[in-house]
Structures are given as structure tokens and as C-alpha cells.
Amino acid sequence: MDKLKQGIEEMQNHNYEEAARLFTESIDENPKQPVGYINFGNLLTHMNDYERAARFLIELLSLMKKPLQLITDWGMFIMNRKSSQKLKSSFFKPFKKV
């Protein structure tokens, strides 16, 4: 089983440190693959670590040509947190570059 699938299983089993380790290894091994960033961003959002999750999702945007998954994840991130207006406006900022 690949590290992303293992990481998802660990996350589902509430083994967040192990999931983070596996997602980190996956990103280190495949830095241009967006799926690792998606999963790590989702893990951090699930753990209420919104600042770090935002950094992963922003990094993800630079890797994706069609950021549909990112739009969904970023929207969930904003909805799961009572976000400031600054954070909400940052949701749209990257799309001006695309």
C-alpha cells in the first residue's frame, strides 16, 4: 500500500502523527504531486491547525493546473472555521493568477 493510502488509514484511525509522517514522506518523495498536499491540508484542518493547513492549500494551488479539488478543500477550510474577512478574501486572490 502506498504512503498516501496508509496515511489516510492512519488519519481515519486517529493516528494523526503517523498520518502526518506518511504524508510528509509522500510529499518529499513526490513534491510535484498535489495529492500529498491535499491530504496533509485535510489532516491539518481536521486537527484545527488552520494556519498550517492554509499554507499547504496555498502551496497546492501552485501545483494544480485545474484546482477544482483545492477550491472544494479551501471552501471547507473556510466554512469549518469562523474565518476573518482577510482569510475569506485570500480565497479568491490566487484565482486571479490562474
N, C-alpha and C positions, 0 to 999 in steps of 0.2 A: 504494500500500500504506500502511496506517495505521501510526502510530508504534509501537503495541504489537507488530504483526506484524514490523516492521523490527527492533525491539528483541529479539524472540525469535530472529530470524535472526542478529543480531549476537552474541547470547549463545551460540548453537549454534556459531558460528564463533570463539568465544573472544575476541571483541572486546568485553570487559566494560565498558570506559569508554564506548564508543559506545552499548552497550545501556543503561547507566545514564543517559546523556544523553537517550536517546529515552524511557525510562520516566519520567524526571523531567518532560520536556516534556508527556507524556501526562497525568501527574498534575496538573501545573499548569493544563493546558487543561480537564481534566475531574475536578476534585477530589472529586466525589461518586461517581465510578465506581470500584468496587472492583478491577477487573481490573488497573489500573496498579499498585496496591499489592501485589496478588498476585504479579505478575511481578517487581516490584522486590524484594520479600521473598525470592522464589525465587532471584533473581540474587545477593543478598547471602548467602543461605545457601550457595549453590554456591561462593561466594568465601570461605567460612568467616568471614564478618563477622557473627557470630551476634548481637551486641548490637544492631547497626543493623537486622538482619533482624527481631528481636523487636519493635522499635519500629514497623516497618512493619506487621507482622502484628497488633499491638495496635490500631493506627490503623484497620486494615482491619475489625476487629471492630465498631467503632463505626459503620461504613458499611453493614454487611450485616444484612439482616433474617433471613436463613436462612444461618447461617455454615458450611454443610457444607464448602465449599472451604477455608475457614480452618481448620476442625478438621483436615482432611487435611494442609494445609501446616504447621500448628503441630505436629502429631504427627510429621511427617517432620523438622521442625526439631529437636525434642527427641530423636528417635531418631538423627539424624546427629551429635549432639553428646553427649558424656557430661555431661549436664546436672546441675546441682545440684538438691537437693531443693526449694530455693526456686523455681527456674525451673519444675520439674515441677509444683509446686503452683499456680504462676501460670497454668498451662494451664487449670485449672478455674475460677479466680477470675472471669474475665469472664462465664462462662456462668451465674453466679448472678444476674447483672443482666438476662439475657435472659428 
